[in-house]
Amino acid sequence: SMPPPPPPQQLKEAQNNKMTSPSSNVPVDTLLDLTDSSSSVKTVLPWDDSGLREEAIRLHYTNRINEQIETIQKAEGECILNKRECIGLKKRLHIAEKQHNQFAVDMCNNDKVRQQLEEELTLTKDKYEAQIALMSEHLCAMNDKLVNLNEENQTLKLDTPKQGRKKW
């Protein structure tokens, strides 16, 4: 199989300068730099032909893959959460629209009932006013009759001679 890609640019520069690792005094060209791009922690392992290099590369890429899987799983979890929230909001919106439509229908019906009641009130008021006017006229006519009868009574009393009382 094909060997893994060469180490990062930092290692190439170190190889060109033939520097040594400060911790082990091993020449840098014999070290494998597995720098994680997402952190500042560097894993530096010595290279040898005993398979340690391949194991280190496999471990590095396994860790990177696991980090990517974890990132994807978090994103999928957030996606599912957002989808559920959207479904809930959609249901609430549907219910609110139904309520809004029902309120509009109720308001229209209430407006019709209010108009009918206003018409009934106006009709009743007009009828009562007509009845009061008629009763007032009748009362005035009765009052006039009473006044006339009273005047006739007074006139008859004055016209009658004062005679002794007759017994019948």
Salt bridges, closest charged atoms under 4 A:
ASP29 OD2 - LYS18 NZ 3.18
GLU55 OE2 - ARG58 NH2 2.47
GLU70 OE2 - LYS74 NZ 3.51
ASP111 OD1 - ARG114 NH2 2.53
GLU118 OE2 - ARG114 NH1 2.88
